[in-house]
Amino acid sequence: MNSKVMNKKIKNMFPEYRDAMHILKQENPHFAKLMQDHDELDKEIIQLELDPVRQIHDDIESLKRKKLRLKDEMYQHLRLFKT
């Protein structure tokens, strides 16, 4: 993910934490990596879902669970940052 551009979906996930997300992305390499990994998984899932042959593939569900874990970890970072 470009360091100057934040994925629109990610920004809309936690609208109350937009400022904190921007600061954490700049100051916390682990948080920035979480955001990048989440964005890459999102793109991969979208591509897999667009392919009708692979749509029933179990990997999609596995990727979605992994993406959700990343989102949960990002949320934990955001909550700690705000306090």
N, C-alpha and C positions, 0 to 999 in steps of 0.2 A: 504494500500500500504506500502510495506516495506520502511522504512525511508532512506535506503541506495540505493534503486533501484527506478529509475524513469521509469514509463511506457513508452515504446518506442513510442507509439502513441502520448502521451502527449509531449514528447520531440520533436517530428516531427511537432506538431501543430504550434509551435512558434520557429522555429530554430534560429531566430535572438535574442531570449531571453533565450537561454539555460542556460547561466551563471546566469542570473537574477532569473530564475526559481529555480535553485539549491539553491541559497542564500535565496530566499523568502521561499522556502519549509522548510529550516532549521530555519529561524528566525521569520517567521510569522505563528502562529498556524492556523489562519483563512485560509490563502492561502494553507497551507498543507492539511487542511480539504477539501477545494474546489477540490484539486487534487485527494484526496482519493475518494470523492463522485463521481467525474467524472469517475474515473477508475472503481468504483463499478457499476455505471450506464452502462458504456460501456460493461462490462461483462454480466450484466443482459440483455441488449438489444440483444447481440450476442446470448445468450442462447434462448431467446424468438424467435428470427428470425430463429434459427435452428429447432424449433419445428413447423412442418407444420400445426398442428392443431391450434396453437395459433398465427400463422403468421398474421392473419387478425385482431388480437386483437387491440382494440383502445389504450390499455395501452402502446404499443410500441411507438406510435406517441407521446403520453404524455411524456414518458421517454426520447425520443429524444429531445423534446422541453426543458425539464428540463436540460438535458445534455448540450444543446446549451447555456442555460442561465448561467450554471456554467462556460463554456468556455469563454463566454463574460465577466463574472466577473473576471476570471483569467487574461484575456487580459487587463482589466482596471488596475488591480494591477501591471501587468508587465510594462505597459506604465508609470504609476506613479513612479515606482521604477527607471526606466531608466532616468527620467528627473531630 
